[in-house]
Amino acid sequence: MKIKLHKASDIGPVVRAVRKAQRIRQDDMAGAIGVSENFLGKVEHGGGNAQWTKVFQVLEGLGIELVCDIPNEAHDHLPEYMRGG
């Protein structure tokens, strides 16, 4: 399933949806990938995205579209506004 990311704050809900679809707790996922639970929580809630905002400005300026290919089972865990693709 492909989801178009329009802005930096779209990254967090995608990460959270995929983690939830895989039925992995946040603390377990953080440990498995080598980051703190606090950091993963910030990612999932859109924290610390100042540089990502600039990256999206560059991508938009160049006409580049960023798309995530996520597992289909994550669809129901996405926020409603992202379910349309």
C-alpha positions in Angstrom: 0.0 0.0 0.0 1.4 3.4 -1.0 0.9 6.5 1.0 2.0 9.9 -0.3 3.7 12.0 2.4 2.8 15.7 2.0 4.7 17.1 5.0 7.1 16.2 7.7 4.3 15.6 10.2 3.0 12.7 8.0 6.0 10.6 8.9 4.9 10.0 12.5 1.5 8.5 11.9 2.9 6.2 9.2 5.6 4.9 11.7 3.0 4.4 14.4 0.5 2.7 12.1 3.0 0.2 10.9 4.2 -0.5 14.4 0.7 -1.0 15.6 -0.2 -3.3 12.7 2.8 -5.4 13.6 1.5 -5.5 17.2 4.8 -4.4 18.6 4.9 -2.2 21.7 6.7 1.1 21.4 9.4 0.1 24.0 10.0 -3.2 22.3 10.4 -1.6 18.9 12.7 1.1 20.2 14.9 -1.5 21.7 14.9 -3.6 18.6 16.0 -0.8 16.3 18.5 0.8 18.8 16.7 4.1 19.7 15.2 5.2 23.0 11.5 4.8 23.6 11.4 8.6 24.1 12.9 9.2 20.7 10.5 6.8 19.0 7.6 8.5 20.7 8.8 11.9 19.4 9.0 10.5 15.9 5.5 9.0 16.1 4.1 12.3 17.4 5.9 14.6 15.0 8.4 16.0 17.4 11.7 17.4 16.3 10.8 17.7 12.7 12.4 21.1 11.9 15.0 19.6 9.5 12.4 17.3 7.9 10.3 20.4 7.2 13.2 21.8 5.3 13.7 18.5 3.4 10.0 18.6 2.3 10.5 22.2 1.2 13.4 21.1 -1.0 11.5 18.1 -2.4 8.4 20.2 -3.2 10.5 22.8 -4.9 12.1 20.2 -7.1 8.8 18.5 -7.9 9.8 15.3 -6.0 7.0 13.3 -4.5 7.8 11.2 -1.4 5.8 8.0 -1.1 5.9 5.3 1.6 5.1 1.7 0.7 3.6 0.3 3.9 2.1 -3.1 4.7 -1.6 -3.2 3.8 -2.6 -4.2 7.4 -1.4 -0.8 8.6 -4.2 1.0 6.7 -6.7 0.8 9.6 -4.1 2.3 12.0 -3.6 5.4 9.9 -5.3 8.7 10.7 -8.5 9.2 8.6 -7.0 12.0 6.5 -4.2 9.6 5.3 -6.4 6.7 4.3 -7.3 8.0 0.9 -3.7 7.7 -0.4 
